[in-house]
Amino acid sequence: MEKATSLTPQEWEALIEDFQSGDSSRQLHWLSKHSAPLSLLQIALASILRRDFPLKSLVVLYLEEFGHLLIRSPAEDAAQALSSLSEALDMLLRAPADSSNALKEQMMVAVTSIAIAIDGLDHAPRQFSAVVETLLVVANRPNHSPDRQTRSIACDCLRELEEAFPCLLSETSSHLWNLCQSERTHAVQSYVLLLTAVVRNIVRHSNPPTVGGILSTSLPLVPFNAPEEKKSGLALSDENLRDVKKVMAFLLERPMILTPMGIAQLIFMLIRVVVEEEAQIGAAAAVLLKVQFSGLLSSYHPMLCHAVLTLCSRLPDAFSGDDLEIARRLTVLSKETQQPLVFRVLALHWLLGVVASPTADKNALLISMAASFYPDLFDPLALKAAKLDVLAWVAASLESGEQKEQVPGVSPVKLYQDGLVCVSAFKWLPPWSTETLIVFRTLHKFLIGAVSGSDSEESLLVRAESTTFCSLQGMLIDMVLENRELVPVAAAFLDRLKNGSQMEVLLGERLLQAMDESLLPKLELDLTTSAYFSILERIAENNKIPPRSLLEFLLKYMAFLSKKRGPDSGPRLWTKGSQVLRICRTLMTTHQSTRIFNPLSRLLSFTCQCYPDLEVRDNARIYLRMLICIPGKKLRQLLNPGEQPPAVAPPPQSGFFYEKPSLPSPSSIVCLQRSTPLLLNQSWSLAIREMDGYGSPEPIKDPPHPTAETRADAPRVVDSKAAEILKILRRHFSCIPDYRHMKGLKVEIPCVLSLNAEALGQPALFAVVLTFSSSAAHGPIPCRRVPFLHGARRSAVALELEPREPAPGPVSVAVRANAADGLLLSGQLDSVPVGFEDMFQKVPLPEEISGAEEARLYLLELFKALWEACSSARPSETFPLKGAKGVAAVQGTESVKLLDGGGGGLVDAVRRRLAPFIVSVEGGTLLLEYRTAEESGDAEIDGGGSSVVVLVLIFLPPRFHLLFRMEVSDSSTLVRIRTDNWQCLAYVDEFLESLL
């Protein structure tokens, strides 16, 4: 194997992570970096064979999953790749016995996967044969106990190769036969399944060994040569058929030594053998399979039951007459409370599959067992739903015609009523509960079963007059009348029928007609009647239902509302009146004018004359004029312009009666950007869950009640230096407002608002309102209003934050504005980034400080005091804030950062970015002007000396501090950092690096 440059374990971890990400660009990065053919494959194999390499298993799994990507041209590189893989596998298998067998097994699986993925048999048959030969050598050691698991994996790999390339191992069938008979360890299952797969492919493709029979070949097991051509279409000889029967007899004696999964795979393969050679082997083989495996249905393993039921469905003649026993067994399984829920639900699904045949015996069988499928009270909801499905199937069988009188007392209506007792909690649960979902799901199945077999509208109408269907629709109406909360669910149920098959559409129309006939007369006129409007709207949308009864009901309802006026009824009357007019508009768009003219004109006339709400009266008057003056076809086009022909343009005016044309996305029209770009674009922010001792910094607290120990006049022993520090800090914190009881310190971010007039198609926007929100702790952000925004010029907008934590994060922006044609623009804009540097504010100065020199001396003393206070992580003193309603503590932390740069370049960067916050310069000259807390400070640094020490004091709202001691030399800069907000250290490193 060729030598290749190795990768370090860290590089391997990065490579595997990039490949597992699914990002093709990240994968291409490694493939282009190692562009030579099979370069990465050679590196991987070399790493696996190294004794001191710690990630062998990880690299082998990587080869198994992505090995085919490393062989970019299988037609050209398959031979070399398989040769290297075979050589590496052989070397690994020849390793000392004390080496890890798990690694050997993983390697066999990986090589097998790659050989199948690149179609090795077609592209490199000789090298592919070498891989198969290596696996056969491992498998050809029966009863060798130390490596029994390795031999089992080798057999499984050979079986996968046989599945991918049928009849690949047909010449080795006799050797596999001998190995199966000789093996006595648990690996015998893999040998048996391998032999079964080989024999199945021989029978399926009629491709026996070229020399001798299936069990009597004279060729050695190794060396192995892949077959060049496949013979197919020829019948097996008598000798080969005898060998097949002999193998089947041998396999039928082995199920007791197999696991459930192994038994299932054995059954699936034997079924294929019997089905393919049914004419030659005869029906006796199917009967033998039934005798041998039908007893597994009494087990409690889902895979064994599934295998037996598959056997029943593929060989129905052998299982004729056993339907009753199978159905009873599955029914018992569904009632076994100690079994897993999935198994019990599967038993019911299997039962429906068994009885799905339209034969009368199976229908009668399930109908006679109907009482066994009523859900129990404490059954899980999934099991209840499955049992109700079986009851719905029984009801559909009863409605099919021939089985109605076989079981007295069993009717579809009784099945539905008794079945829903188990989920009767839906009556008092919320409408979105799972119980409600099950009720309507079951109702859908019963209704479909009641009209099943209807192939035309006429036959469906005939079945819809049946007692069962009428009873079910009556139950639905009563259910809606008793529980107004179920009206939205019933409306969604009707929508599902409307969007279903042709039979479901006809069924939905029949239900709407029944509601028009039975629901409307039963509705009582009160303030809660509007809860049923979602159903009334669907009745109005159906042009096959006469609208007279609906309009008469709405007229009575409007008369009732006109009498219920009161001092606080204004919004309620407007809402309910608008809902009625919306139903009227739906009627005008779906029904012919001649059909609705008289009742609708009476309703609109009454509304525009007597209804208390002015806006509803005006809208009703406009509707009435349109109904009288505009012909029906044009009226429908005006009220529903979406259905106009493409050549007809929508009306330009907008208002209450016209659909608003769509506007482009707000983010493509309006743009809000920062006036000054950020020095550092941070796309992340730090959020750490609070843990003991590692949560957020000490919050602002109310001062504790004074005690004998905490009174202000209590004697305390402190030295003069500590007393001076405490005095300075108390003076400083008294200038910081407590944002809990007063307005906090503001951070303003200047932005620019612009309009893309070309994308909008209009020159300007009016009454622009910007609202802001943020997931970061930026406090309440007031909205901004721009009366007029023109496309030719920009408007300045200030984003005002009141931070609760000095953390960056994006601010989401929503816009609402009016266009020149009266349309409303509403939606989200691109978010505005807020950086860590935006949190940098000057220290608030006491009111008594006025001069620049006095401010400079105060800031220098404050820097020294905070530098000492931040040296301790445990706060020992609390300081009252402005207003004396809250106290804060200094919980300090420190860090060090070495910057690869210094001299004039860094000094210029500090002067540009940090000039307002510099309090002192040692080793150079400083020009500092710091007038007042509101006026800007300015600083100039002369780094003429060999070393300059710059002291920087930054205030971070709402009450934190960031201190830099920057020791600037010619080649590097050492920055000592102290702060009372340790979370901001996550952003300081990137900020300092961005200065250079």
HELIX and SHEET records of a PDB file:
HELIX    1   1 PRO A    9  GLN A   20  1                                  12    
HELIX    2   2 SER A   24  LYS A   33  1                                  10    
HELIX    3   3 SER A   39  LEU A   49  1                                  11    
HELIX    4   4 LYS A   56  LEU A   70  1                                  15    
HELIX    5   5 PRO A   74  LEU A   93  1                                  20    
HELIX    6   6 ASN A  101  ALA A  117  1                                  17    
HELIX    7   7 GLY A  120  HIS A  123  1                                   4    
HELIX    8   8 PRO A  125  ALA A  139  1                                  15    
HELIX    9   9 SER A  145  ASP A  147  5                                   3    
HELIX   10  10 ARG A  148  ALA A  164  1                                  17    
HELIX   11  11 SER A  170  THR A  172  5                                   3    
HELIX   12  12 SER A  173  SER A  182  1                                  10    
HELIX   13  13 VAL A  188  HIS A  205  1                                  18    
HELIX   14  14 ASP A  238  LEU A  252  1                                  15    
HELIX   15  15 PRO A  255  ILE A  257  5                                   3    
HELIX   16  16 PRO A  260  GLU A  276  1                                  17    
HELIX   17  17 GLU A  278  ILE A  281  1                                   4    
HELIX   18  18 ALA A  284  PHE A  293  1                                  10    
HELIX   19  19 SER A  294  SER A  298  5                                   5    
HELIX   20  20 PRO A  302  ARG A  314  1                                  13    
HELIX   21  21 ASP A  323  LYS A  335  1                                  13    
HELIX   22  22 LEU A  341  VAL A  354  1                                  14    
HELIX   23  23 ALA A  360  SER A  368  1                                   9    
HELIX   24  24 ALA A  370  PHE A  373  5                                   4    
HELIX   25  25 LEU A  381  GLU A  399  1                                  19    
HELIX   26  26 PRO A  412  GLY A  419  1                                   8    
HELIX   27  27 LEU A  420  LYS A  427  5                                   8    
HELIX   28  28 THR A  434  ALA A  450  1                                  17    
HELIX   29  29 GLU A  457  ALA A  464  1                                   8    
HELIX   30  30 THR A  467  GLU A  482  1                                  16    
HELIX   31  31 ARG A  484  LEU A  486  5                                   3    
HELIX   32  32 VAL A  487  LYS A  498  1                                  12    
HELIX   33  33 GLN A  502  LYS A  522  1                                  21    
HELIX   34  34 THR A  529  TYR A  532  5                                   4    
HELIX   35  35 PHE A  533  GLU A  541  1                                   9    
HELIX   36  36 ARG A  548  LYS A  563  1                                  16    
HELIX   37  37 GLY A  570  THR A  590  1                                  21    
HELIX   38  38 SER A  593  CYS A  610  1                                  18    
HELIX   39  39 LEU A  614  CYS A  629  1                                  16    
HELIX   40  40 GLY A  632  LEU A  639  1                                   8    
HELIX   41  41 PRO A  641  GLU A  643  5                                   3    
HELIX   42  42 PRO A  666  ILE A  669  1                                   4    
HELIX   43  43 SER A  720  PHE A  733  1                                  14    
HELIX   44  44 ALA A  757  LEU A  760  1                                   4    
HELIX   45  45 PHE A  836  MET A  839  5                                   4    
HELIX   46  46 ALA A  852  ALA A  869  1                                  18    
HELIX   47  47 GLY A  903  LEU A  914  1                                  12    
HELIX   48  48 ALA A  915  PHE A  917  5                                   3    
HELIX   49  49 TRP A  982  CYS A  984  5                                   3    
HELIX   50  50 LEU A  985  SER A  994  1                                  10    
SHEET    1   A 3 VAL A 670  ARG A 674  0                                        
SHEET    2   A 3 VAL A 747  LEU A 755 -1                                        
SHEET    3   A 3 SER A 795  LEU A 801 -1                                        
SHEET    1   B 4 ARG A 784  HIS A 790  0                                        
SHEET    2   B 4 ALA A 764  SER A 774 -1                                        
SHEET    3   B 4 GLY A 809  ALA A 819 -1                                        
SHEET    4   B 4 LEU A 824  VAL A 834 -1                                        
SHEET    1   C 2 THR A 878  PRO A 880  0                                        
SHEET    2   C 2 VAL A 887  ALA A 889 -1                                        
SHEET    1   D 5 THR A 893  LEU A 899  0                                        
SHEET    2   D 5 THR A 973  THR A 979 -1                                        
SHEET    3   D 5 PHE A 960  VAL A 968 -1                                        
SHEET    4   D 5 VAL A 948  LEU A 956 -1                                        
SHEET    5   D 5 ILE A 918  GLU A 922 -1                                        
SHEET    1   E 2 THR A 925  GLU A 929  0                                        
SHEET    2   E 2 ASP A 938  ASP A 942 -1                                        
END                                                                             
